Every structure is written in structure tokens, then in C-alpha cells.
Amino acid sequence: MSQQRKKRFNPGTFLIYTVLSIASLLSLFPFYWMFVMATRPSAAYNSIPPTILPGGMLVENFQKVLDTIPFFNAMWNTILLCTVVTALVLIISSLAGFAFAKFEFPGKNFLFISILLTMVIPPQLGLIPQYYLISQLGWLDTLLGAGVLFLLNPLGIFLMRQYITQSVPDELMEAAKLDGCSNFRIYWSIVLPIVKPAFATLGIIVFTLVWGEFLWQFTVLREPSSYTLQVALASLNNAFRVDFGMLLSGVFWATVPLIVIFLFFNKWFISSITEGSIK
């Protein structure tokens, strides 16, 4: 028995799990500290030694947030914006990725490289012309204006192209064409079921990106009724006094939906990474 136990014990595996456990705790600590500050008065933010145990002001601090900004309206705007943009990005990226992966047409490589090159352009460079265009279209103070710039996602197109190239055999498409399937029917009935794990990965990336976007939303959303969470939370900052308990309470509750989304799609997200590593 002792020899079997010695054989089962692997120092390398133990070290890996130890390092991963420590890294996980370090990653979770900022969120835990944010929760602690959300339950404490503002003075606890600069206390020495630092406060590491939760207090009893979670409800009180959140009530201050509700009294200061339209929090739930901003959260609804953010969830609606992120959901619609994510769904449209998944459709557009998968269609474009399918075309780049499985079809030949003039200028295919040039167009694909041009789309990828837009990833290296800082978004701040196009802020003024984009704002002018949105204002001319009458989309200021609307969620349409806040989300339209995110619909073309170069990373999503690249991810879908690579995933479809590796996961959808050409023989399967040829067999479907022999059965009389159109290109869209092949996309709908064959490609979409196969790329579900990639959908989960891209969906989490896009949802998180739009949820955390501030500069563009702050630029086009000026009326409190159209605020998203990032813009609404920014208005909690006071030039003369910052209530850190109230501010971090708002940030904490604004982060909770992201965690729920990730946990819901966690299985598909890991499946996509695993399949990609195997291939």
C-alpha cells in the first residue's frame, strides 16, 4: 500500500496545483476587496492597516447609488446593448468567417488582411469622424449609436474563420451540396452546430468588451435616461469628494452580471479552448 501511495504522489502535479491555487486566490482578491469596500464607509478605503473583513453597510452604500444615479435603468440599457451587439456580432462574424474559410472569390486574401489590420488602429483615432457620422444619422443618445461601431469585429471574424477551417470538413460540405443544400442551408444546419463552442468564447469576449466600454459610450450618451452602467458609474465621481463605499458598491453590483454570464457559458468556453489545443 505504501508503495502504491508513493507512486500516486507526483511532486510535479502537486506543485502545479499549488501554483494554480495561489494564482486563483490572487486573481479573486481584487473582487473580494471591492466587495469589502462596498460594505464599509468611505474612510475605510485609506485605513491603515487595510480593512480585509466585510462590514455592514452593503445595503446602505447601494441605496446611496440608487439615490444618485438611475442604476437599474442603466443596467437594463447595458444588458440590452450587450445582448443585441453580441448576437449580431456572432451572426456577422460566423457568416464572414464561413465565407473566408470555405469559398474562393476575388480579393479574398486582401480583404481578410485589411479587416485584420483594423485591429492595430487605436479606436481613439476615429473618435471625431465617428461621432460626426453618428450625429448626422441622428443616433446620439441612443443605444444604436452606442453599439453600431462594435458590430464589425475583426477578432471575431478571424476566430470564426480559423475554427470553421479546422472543424468543418470540405467533404461534409460537398456531401451536403450533393443532397441539394444551398450555402445558407449548409451554414445553418452544419456550420452553426459545429461552432457552438467558438460562439461561447466569442460571445463572452464581445459581451465583456461592450460591457466595459466607456469612452465611446460616454461620447454619444448624454441624457441620463440613455446611460449605460459605465457612464452612470462615472457620474458618481465628485470633483470635491469621492464616496468610495458608494462608488465601489455600484462597481460591485455592476460586475455581478458578468460573473453570471461567464459561469453560465463556462463549459462551452473551456470546451472551445480544449478543442483548439487538441487540433
N, C-alpha and C positions, 0 to 999 in steps of 0.2 A: 504493500500500500504506500509506504514511504517513497519507494522508487517511482511509482506512478504519479504521486503528488509532485515530486521533483521534476518529472518530465512535463507535467502540465504547466508548471510555473515558468513563464517566459519573461525574463527581465526586460527585454526589448518592448514587448507588448505592455507590460506594466508601466514602463517609462512613457510610452506614447499616450496611454490613457491618463496618466498623471499630468502630463503637459497639456493635453486637451481639456482636462477638468479645470486646471488653473486658468487656461486661456478663456474658457467659457465663463468662469466666475468674473474674470476681469472685464469681459465683454458685457456682462449683465450689471456690473456695478454702477455705471453711469445712470442706467434706467432706475436702479434701486435708489441711488442718491437723489435723483429727480423726484421720485415718489416721497422720499423722506422730507425733502424741502417743501413739497406740496402739502405736507401735513404740519408744517411748522410756521411760526411767524417770520416776517421778513428778516428780523435781526439774526436769526439762526444761520443765515447764509454766510455771514462773516465771522461766526463764532469760532473761538479758539479754546480748546481743541474742537475740531469739526464734529458736528452732530451726525451720528450714524444710525440712530434709532428713530422710528416714526413717532410723530406727535399726535395730537387730537384735533387738528384744525383742517382736516381734509375737506369736510363739508363747508366750513366757514370760508376757506380760501376759494373754493369753487363757486360759492354764492357770490363772492366779490367779482369773479369772472363774469357770471351771468348778469350782474348788475351793470357791468362796464361795457360789454360787447354782446352782440346777438350770437352767442356761441352756437346754439343748436341750429340756427338758420345757416350760419357759416359752415357748420359740419355737413348739413344736408347739401349745400351748394358744392362742397368739396367732394362728397361721396358721389353725387350725381355727375359732376365733371369728370372725376377719375374713372368711374364705371363706363361712361359713354366713350371717353377717349380711349380707354384700354380696349374695349370691344372693337372699336373702329380700327385701331392700330393692329390688332390681331388679324382682322379680316384683310386689311390692306397689305400688311406685311406678308401674310401667308399667300395671298394671290400673287404678289410681286415675287416672292421667293420661289413659288411654284413655276412662274414664267421663266425666271432666270436659271432655275435648276434643270428644267426639262424641255425647254423649247429653244429653237435657234431663230434669231431674227437679226436684221441689220443693225449694227451699232450696239449689240448686246453687251459686250465687254466694256466699251466706252461708257455706256450709260450706267452700268453697275459700278465702275470705278468712280464715276462722277458723283454718284449717290454716296459712296463711302467717303469721298473727300470732304463732303459737307460735315463730317464728324469732327474734323480738325479745325473748323472755323468757330471761334468763340461766339456764343449767341449774343453777346453784348454788342458786337459789330453791326448786327442787323436790327438793333432795337428801334432806332429812329425811323427807318423806312418801313419797318413792320408796323409800328404804331401809326404812321401816316396812312398806310393801307387799311388798317383796321378802322381807323376813324372815318375814312372816306366810305367804307362799306357800312358805316353806322353800327358797328359791333362793339363799341365801347360800353362798359358797364354791363356786359352780357357774358354768360358762360361760354357762348360760341366763340367770342373774341378771345377769351382766356384759354381755350383749348385747341383752336384750329391749328396753331403752329406745331402741335405735337403729333398731328395725325400721320405725317410722313416721318417714320423712324428708321434711319439708316441702319442702326444696330439690329432692329427687328427684321429688316429685310435680309441682312447678312446672316443672322441666326437661322431664319427660316430657309434660306437658300441652302446653307450647309446641312441642315437637318434633313431637308427633303432629298437632297442629293445622296445622302448616305442611307436614308431609311426607306425610300420608295424605289423599288427596283424598276428598271425600264421594262423588264419582261412583264411585270404586272400591269403596267400601262398599256403595253401592246396587246395583252390579252383582253383588257377592258375595251380597247378600241375595236378589236375583232368582234366583240359582243355588241357593238353599236353604241358604246358610251361616248358622249361628247366630252370635250375637255373640261367643261364645268362640272359635268357629272362625275368625272374622274376625280376632280378636286374635292367635290362634296362627299362622295361615297368612299373614296380610297385615301386621299391625302389627309383630310381633316382627322379621321380616326387615328391615323398613324402619328400625327404631330401633336397630339394632346399633351404629352409631357413638355414639349417645347413651348406650347401655348401657356402652360403654367409658369414656366420660367420667365418668358417674355412678359406675361401678364403681371407678375409680381414686380418686375423691373419697371415697367411703364407706370403701373399704379403708384409705386413708391416715388417715381420721378415726378409725376404730376402732383402728387400729394405734397411733396416737399418744395415744389417750385414757388419762388417768392417774387423775383424781380419782374417777370412779365405780368404776373397777376397783379402785383402792386401798381404796375404801369397802366393797365387797362381798366382795372376795377376801382372806381372812385366812390360809388354810393354804398353805404353800409349794408343795404339790402342785397347787394350782389357780392359781398365779401366772401372769400374763401377763408379757411382756417388760418392759413399763413398770414394773410393780410389783416385779419381780425386780431390775431395774437400780436402782431406788430404794433397795433394801436394801444396795447396795454402798456407799452413803454412810455413813461413820463419823463420829460426833459429835466424835471427838478427832483423827482423821487420815484424810485422803482420799487414796487412791492414784489419782492422775489417770491414770496409764498403764493401770491395770486398768479404771478406770471408762470411759475413752474407748475402750478396746479392746472392751468389751461394747457400748457405743453404736454403734461402727463396724459390728460384725457384726450388730447388730440393724437397721441401716439398709440393709444389702445386699439383703435380700429386697424392700424397697420399690422399690429401683432396678431390680431384675429385673422386677418387675411392671409398672413404668412402661415400660420398654423393650419388653416383650412386647406391651403394648397401645398403644404409641406411635402406630402407624399409624392405628388407629381413632380415637384421641384427637384427632389433628390433623385427620383427616377430618371429625369432628363439628364442630370449630371452623370449618373452612373452609366446610362446607355452611351452617352458621348465618350466617356473614358474607355469603355469596352471597345467601341468602334475605332 
